[in-house]
Amino acid sequence: MGFFSDLSNFFYDARTVSWDVILTLLNLVERKRRIGNVTPESYPGYGGHWPEFRPPQETDSRCSCPGLNALANHGIISRTGRGISFVDLDRHVAGTYNISSTLSSFVAHYAARMLKRSFSNDTLDLQELDVHNGIEHDASLLRLDAAFEPNQSTKHVPYIEELLAAASSKDKDGNDVVIVQDLSKLLGKRRAVSRAVNKEFTLKTFHRLFGCANASLLLSTMGGRVEDLRSFLLHEQLPEGWESRVRQSHGLTLVNFNKLALKIEFGVREKDWAQVAQEAAEHHGTVSV
């Protein structure tokens, strides 16, 4: 059974990556979606009119991903964050953030495999995605390490405020925006400090890239705009009138998603934060492991 499952996964991955390359090429030649019409008419949020935002209740399930939590907070997926089908997760991530069918499907399939469930038939609670070193990882841009905060749905507001304050550029309309260099700089700091203060620290290459990939979505889907990021990260709310900044006809593909993630990763300079990390270790009374 395991062999046939692995074989099926291999052919799925190969087919998805191949189709993704085609979608990436089509995005180069096809007309972009018009501003104001990025969200499809058949999806919640068309025209920037999102379903009512409601903060989560104490019994609701949330995870470390603000993008998924926002879907639940707006009722685009189950408001409780429970019993969500992988198929619905795939469809609503694609429709809300203009993510390509290949990227949204790939991520949803990966989550199903991680939880050892059927993509087509099973469901999940959002908090189940936070299996340590599954998708969730140390040295997060927005959360404390699991060693210090086991509930990874808990936002660490100082980290978010530091990110917003780090915006070093402006867009054509004069809005403050976070750019690649800002994310690389902060990720370097997070890694250096986490390595110094967390005795259980781990960060494999996969999670380095996954962390950069997650960060890249703040630039691609949110455009790096501080005003939008403030609502999105602090409250996990989609601003009224907002639509994805990805305007390509087939959405953000795996190719371009990973391209931006690698650009962020290549700019990370963990060694630049050695002194800050040492001071943090002394303050916490721990040493690097």
C-alpha positions in Angstrom: 0.0 0.0 0.0 2.8 2.4 0.9 4.6 1.7 -2.5 1.5 2.4 -4.5 0.8 5.5 -2.5 4.4 6.8 -3.1 4.1 6.0 -6.8 0.8 7.9 -7.0 2.4 10.9 -5.2 5.3 10.8 -7.6 3.1 11.0 -10.7 0.9 13.6 -9.1 4.0 15.8 -8.3 5.4 15.3 -11.8 2.1 16.2 -13.4 1.6 19.2 -11.2 5.1 20.6 -11.8 4.8 20.1 -15.5 1.5 21.9 -15.7 2.8 24.7 -13.5 5.6 25.4 -16.0 2.9 25.7 -18.7 0.8 28.1 -16.5 3.9 30.2 -15.8 4.5 30.6 -19.6 0.8 31.4 -20.2 1.0 34.1 -17.6 3.7 35.8 -19.6 1.6 36.2 -22.7 -2.0 36.4 -21.4 -3.6 39.7 -20.3 -3.5 40.3 -16.5 -6.7 40.5 -14.5 -8.1 44.0 -14.3 -7.8 45.8 -11.0 -11.1 45.4 -9.2 -11.7 42.0 -10.8 -8.8 39.9 -9.5 -11.1 37.8 -7.3 -13.4 35.7 -9.5 -17.1 36.7 -9.5 -18.1 33.2 -8.3 -15.9 33.5 -5.2 -16.4 35.3 -1.8 -14.7 38.7 -1.9 -15.6 39.6 -5.5 -15.2 43.3 -6.0 -13.4 43.6 -2.6 -16.6 42.9 -0.6 -15.5 40.2 1.9 -17.8 38.3 4.1 -18.2 39.7 7.7 -15.1 39.5 9.8 -15.5 37.8 13.2 -12.6 37.3 15.6 -12.2 33.6 16.6 -13.9 32.2 19.7 -11.9 30.5 22.4 -13.0 27.1 21.2 -12.2 27.7 17.5 -9.3 26.1 15.8 -6.6 28.3 14.3 -3.0 27.8 13.1 0.3 29.6 12.5 -0.8 30.7 9.0 -2.5 34.1 9.0 -3.8 33.5 5.4 -5.8 30.4 6.5 -6.9 32.0 9.8 -8.2 35.0 7.8 -10.3 32.6 5.6 -11.9 31.2 8.8 -12.4 34.6 10.4 -14.4 35.7 7.3 -16.3 32.5 7.1 -14.8 31.6 3.7 -14.0 28.3 5.2 -15.5 27.0 8.5 -15.5 29.8 11.1 -14.7 27.3 13.7 -11.6 26.2 11.7 -12.8 22.6 12.1 -13.8 19.9 9.7 -12.4 21.6 6.7 -12.1 19.4 3.6 -8.7 19.6 1.8 -10.6 20.1 -1.5 -12.4 23.2 -0.1 -9.1 24.5 1.4 -7.5 24.2 -2.1 -10.3 26.0 -3.8 -10.7 28.9 -1.4 -6.9 29.6 -1.1 -6.7 29.8 -4.9 -9.8 32.0 -5.2 -9.0 34.4 -2.4 -5.3 35.0 -3.0 -5.2 34.3 -6.7 -2.9 31.3 -6.2 -2.5 29.1 -9.3 -4.4 25.8 -9.3 -1.0 24.0 -9.2 0.4 25.8 -6.2 -2.8 25.7 -4.1 -3.3 22.0 -4.9 0.3 21.1 -4.2 0.2 22.7 -0.8 -3.2 21.1 0.1 -1.9 17.7 -1.0 1.2 18.2 1.0 -0.8 18.9 4.1 -2.9 15.8 3.5 0.2 13.7 3.2 1.7 15.2 6.3 -1.4 14.3 8.3 -1.7 10.9 6.6 -5.1 11.6 5.2 -7.0 11.5 1.9 -7.0 14.7 0.0 -10.3 13.8 -1.6 -12.2 12.4 1.3 -10.9 13.6 4.6 -11.0 16.9 6.6 -8.7 18.7 9.0 -8.8 21.2 11.9 -6.5 24.2 11.3 -4.5 23.6 14.5 -3.5 20.2 13.2 -1.3 21.9 10.6 1.0 23.0 13.3 2.8 19.7 13.7 6.3 20.8 14.8 8.7 20.6 11.9 5.9 19.6 9.6 4.8 23.0 8.1 5.4 24.9 11.4 9.1 25.5 12.1 11.5 27.4 14.4 12.7 30.9 13.6 9.3 32.1 12.3 9.0 35.6 11.1 5.8 36.1 13.1 5.6 33.6 15.9 7.8 32.5 18.9 9.3 29.1 18.6 7.1 26.2 19.8 9.5 25.7 22.7 8.4 29.0 24.1 4.8 29.1 22.8 3.3 25.7 22.1 0.1 27.2 20.7 1.4 28.4 17.3 -1.8 30.2 16.5 -0.7 32.8 19.0 0.6 35.9 17.3 3.8 37.5 18.7 2.9 41.2 18.3 6.4 42.6 18.8 7.6 40.5 15.8 4.8 41.8 13.7 5.3 45.4 14.7 9.0 45.0 14.0 8.2 43.7 10.5 5.9 46.6 9.7 8.4 49.1 11.0 11.1 47.5 8.8 9.5 48.6 5.6 12.2 50.4 3.7 10.5 51.3 0.4 7.4 53.0 -1.0 5.1 52.0 -3.9 4.1 54.4 -6.8 1.3 55.7 -4.6 3.6 56.6 -1.7 2.5 53.7 0.5 5.1 52.1 2.8 6.0 48.7 1.5 8.1 45.8 2.8 10.6 44.5 0.2 12.8 41.4 -0.3 15.7 42.9 1.6 13.6 43.7 4.6 12.4 40.1 4.9 15.9 38.7 4.4 17.2 40.9 7.1 14.6 40.0 9.7 14.8 36.2 8.9 18.5 36.4 9.5 17.8 38.0 12.9 15.1 35.4 13.8 17.4 32.5 13.0 20.4 33.9 14.8 18.4 34.7 18.0 16.3 31.5 17.9 19.5 29.4 17.5 21.0 31.2 20.5 18.0 31.1 23.0 16.2 27.9 22.0 17.9 24.7 23.3 15.6 22.6 21.1 16.2 24.7 17.9 16.1 22.9 14.6 15.9 24.4 11.1 16.5 22.0 8.2 17.0 23.3 4.6 13.4 22.5 3.8 12.2 24.7 6.6 14.5 27.5 5.7 13.0 27.5 2.2 9.5 27.0 3.6 9.9 30.0 5.9 11.1 32.2 3.0 8.2 30.9 0.9 5.7 31.9 3.5 7.3 35.3 3.8 7.3 35.8 0.1 3.5 35.6 0.1 3.5 38.9 2.0 5.1 40.5 -1.0 3.2 38.7 -3.8 -0.4 38.5 -2.5 -0.3 41.5 -0.2 2.1 43.6 -2.3 4.2 44.2 0.9 1.9 47.2 1.7 2.2 48.0 5.4 -1.4 49.3 5.7 -2.8 46.0 4.4 -0.3 43.9 6.3 -1.2 45.6 9.6 -4.8 44.3 9.3 -3.8 41.0 7.9 -1.1 40.1 10.4 -2.4 41.7 13.6 -6.0 40.9 13.2 -5.9 38.2 10.5 -8.5 40.2 8.6 -8.8 41.0 4.9 -9.2 44.8 4.6 -12.5 46.0 3.0 -11.8 46.6 -0.7 -8.7 44.5 -0.7 -7.9 42.0 -3.5 -4.8 40.0 -4.2 -1.9 41.9 -5.7 -1.2 38.9 -7.9 -2.9 39.8 -11.2 -1.6 37.1 -13.5 -4.4 35.3 -15.3 -3.5 31.9 -13.9 -2.4 33.2 -10.5 0.9 32.8 -8.6 2.6 29.6 -9.8 5.0 27.3 -8.1 7.8 28.5 -10.3 7.4 32.2 -9.4 6.5 31.4 -5.7 9.8 29.5 -5.3 11.8 32.0 -7.3 10.8 34.8 -4.9 11.4 32.5 -1.9 15.0 31.8 -3.1 15.6 35.5 -3.6 14.7 36.1 0.0 16.8 33.1 1.2 19.9 34.2 -0.7 19.8 37.5 1.1 19.6 36.1 4.6 22.8 36.9 6.6 22.4 35.2 10.0 26.1 36.0 10.9 25.3 39.7 10.9 23.2 39.2 14.0 25.8 37.3 16.1 26.1 40.1 18.7 22.4 40.5 19.0 22.0 36.7 19.4 24.7 36.6 22.1 22.9 39.3 24.0 19.6 37.5 23.7 21.2 34.3 24.9 22.6 36.0 28.0 19.3 37.7 28.7 17.5 34.3 28.5 20.2 32.5 30.4 20.7 30.0 27.6 23.4 29.1 25.2 23.4 28.1 21.6 23.1 24.4 21.0 
